[in-house]
Amino acid sequence: MLCNDLHSALKPLLARYEQVCIVRSEGVKELKSEGVKELVLRTSEQTKSIETVTQIWDFLFAQEMTRRGLLIAIGGGVLTDLAGFAAATYKRGIDYITVPTTLLSMVDAASGGKTGFNYHGLKNSIGVFAPPVETLIWPGWLQTLPTEQVLSGFGEMLKTGLIESTDRLWDRLLQYDLDTMPIETLTPLIDSCVRAKDKIVAADPHETGLRKVLNFGHTFGHALEEISLGTMPHGYAVVYGLIAELYLSVTKLGCPKEPLQQLTQLMLHYYGKPQCKCSDRAQLIALMQQDKKNERAAEINCTLIQDIGSPVINQVISPAEADEALEYLFAL
């Protein structure tokens, strides 16, 4: 939920628990709370690993945390994914709260209950569904974000705008000027994105059907992110993945070309072209064939759209079609 005062929003939640511990990202301001122990972690895609999860487990054991305790995760998406997984598996599960501090984690990672870590070079390939007790979104964190992090979060918002038909979200996102508009004016758009995701997750918490629409742009996006060895911000990779998957939406499902043209303009203005070579295409296709979203081994499974607000899940594409979409993306 959106909150104007983080401490006031936390107070009634903390009163329910005998013990409270905090895990926060390095660089995130300390949350003053008397008697609450903290673990500070340096987080990145490179440290999104079982070793970091072990650090959190060790911290919880050192504090003698019981199953009636609460873990608060304060940070970006990597931190909330890791802490959520640790909470879900410590003593078979304790409650946790997420406090997202980046735009990306506010609109995506910190809610929905997907937790986990990277393994064998594959993004989020180990994890569990374990929703937090609450996600507290305090817009004040936005003032601290560098431009790259704002753009990364905005990439996930663009994805939501393309799959969601209510609130004129796509049109509102197109009208938002990141170059000139104050960052706090993003708050109504954040609220719309969170509500859209919450509605989808409530209907399909374990991603057996409808929730797969949230994967739009992510089959290609995750492969691009993985081939960059974590140097490409997630939201940038999603934007590039959206371009490729919008191209396939046009060629396979007859989606109008206008959303692809609009997103291409945004990409070139804000994100630039992906720093990949045509020779990377074979490796990218191999990574997509190992994606955790695939229903069968070695297939490539995507969510595509027939139009804005009309996503279609479980679209299996051939390696030749994937190669064609990558060729289109790299030629822009």
Helices and strands as residue ranges (DSSP letters): H 6-14, E 19-25, E 37-41, G 45-47, H 50-62, E 69-75, H 77-89, G 90-92, E 95-100, H 103-104, I 105-109, E 114-119, E 122-129, E 134-135, G 139-144, H 147-163, H 169-175, G 183-186, H 187-203, G 210-215, H 218-227, H 234-253, H 258-266, I 267-271, G 278-280, H 281-289, E 300-307, E 310-317, H 319-331
